[in-house]
Amino acid sequence: MTVKEAIETRRSVRSYSSKPVEEALLREVLEAGRLAPSASNQQKWKFILVRDPEKLAALYEASERQQSVKEAPAAIVAVATASYDMSCGERTAPVDTSIAFSFMLLRAQELGLGTCWLGHFFPEQVRAALAIPEDVEIVAVTPIGYPAETPEARPRLPFDEVVSYEKY
Ligand SMILES: Cc1cc2nc3c(=O)[nH]c(=O)nc-3n(C[C@H](O)[C@H](O)[C@H](O)COP(=O)(O)O)c2cc1C
């Protein structure tokens, strides 16, 4: 699968088989995050793989009881361990960690695994469940597993609406 194909075929998967995901595949996904670029190559991130049923149940509660977290045999939680403001005004924590998360989601797609970026979760509940230190920012959560559905592509804005040339 090419990067283009992974980008074009990836979907948010919200229904999963309970079949466990092979360790080697999960490592491949996590490795894609590790290799992502970051501001000044600081790599101030950590990717927490969760497979323990009790912890997954806590993540389910923490993610506003989203069914996808209940069904999937694993989840990845991406956190930022430090942040600074770049001269552009953006904070490195959400930018860097989101890039790494995107890499992982695309690699998962290539490996036949489903994911769903979750931004709707109560961070303090996730922190408590996974013993994440107070000064660590929890950026994103995804269930990960073999898809039990084939979602339709969601609509995107037309090219000319989101792309401009030479000026805004
Ligand atoms: C930052 C972010 C937060 C999201 N949070 C959730 C979420 O909490 N629950 C959920 O089911 N989907 C969530 N999504 C998935 C989006 O709804 C989905 O990406 C969008 O509808 C496009 O669909 P697609 O991913 O299948 O292309 C989130 C996506 C992003 C990028």
The ligand as a Tripos MOL2 file, in Angstrom:
@<TRIPOS>MOLECULE
LIG
   31    33     1     0     0
SMALL
NO_CHARGES

@<TRIPOS>ATOM
      1 C1         -8.8680   15.8290   16.7360 C.3       1 LIG1
      2 C2         -9.9160   14.7810   16.4380 C.ar      1 LIG1
      3 C3        -10.7750   14.3800   17.4560 C.ar      1 LIG1
      4 C4        -11.7350   13.3930   17.2010 C.ar      1 LIG1
      5 N1        -12.4950   12.9170   18.2350 N.ar      1 LIG1
      6 C5        -13.3420   11.9020   18.0050 C.ar      1 LIG1
      7 C6        -14.0250   11.2950   19.0780 C.ar      1 LIG1
      8 O1        -13.8680   11.6270   20.2410 O.2       1 LIG1
      9 N2        -14.8940   10.2810   18.7730 N.ar      1 LIG1
     10 C7        -15.0630    9.8130   17.5030 C.ar      1 LIG1
     11 O2        -15.8380    8.8730   17.3090 O.2       1 LIG1
     12 N3        -14.3940   10.3410   16.4690 N.ar      1 LIG1
     13 C8        -13.5340   11.3770   16.6920 C.ar      1 LIG1
     14 N4        -12.7970   11.8830   15.6580 N.ar      1 LIG1
     15 C9        -12.9520   11.3280   14.3000 C.3       1 LIG1
     16 C10       -13.6270   12.3080   13.3470 C.3       1 LIG1
     17 O3        -14.9950   12.3760   13.6410 O.3       1 LIG1
     18 C11       -13.3650   11.8100   11.9010 C.3       1 LIG1
     19 O4        -11.9890   11.8390   11.6460 O.3       1 LIG1
     20 C12       -14.0930   12.6480   10.8660 C.3       1 LIG1
     21 O5        -15.5020   12.5550   11.0060 O.3       1 LIG1
     22 C13       -13.7290   12.2010    9.4510 C.3       1 LIG1
     23 O6        -14.0040   10.8400    9.2690 O.3       1 LIG1
     24 P1        -12.8610    9.8190    8.8260 P.3       1 LIG1
     25 O7        -11.8140    9.8140    9.9120 O.co2     1 LIG1
     26 O8        -13.5280    8.4740    8.7060 O.co2     1 LIG1
     27 O9        -12.2940   10.2940    7.5340 O.co2     1 LIG1
     28 C14       -11.8400   12.8490   15.8960 C.ar      1 LIG1
     29 C15       -10.9500   13.2520   14.8920 C.ar      1 LIG1
     30 C16        -9.9860   14.1880   15.1630 C.ar      1 LIG1
     31 C17        -9.0080   14.5540   14.0730 C.3       1 LIG1
@<TRIPOS>BOND
     1     1     2 1
     2     2     3 ar
     3     2    30 ar
     4     3     4 ar
     5     4     5 ar
     6     4    28 ar
     7     5     6 ar
     8     6     7 ar
     9     6    13 1
    10     7     8 2
    11     7     9 ar
    12     9    10 ar
    13    10    11 2
    14    10    12 ar
    15    12    13 ar
    16    13    14 ar
    17    14    15 1
    18    14    28 ar
    19    15    16 1
    20    16    17 1
    21    16    18 1
    22    18    19 1
    23    18    20 1
    24    20    21 1
    25    20    22 1
    26    22    23 1
    27    23    24 1
    28    24    25 2
    29    24    26 1
    30    24    27 1
    31    28    29 ar
    32    29    30 ar
    33    30    31 1
@<TRIPOS>SUBSTRUCTURE
     1 LIG1         1 GROUP 0 **** ****
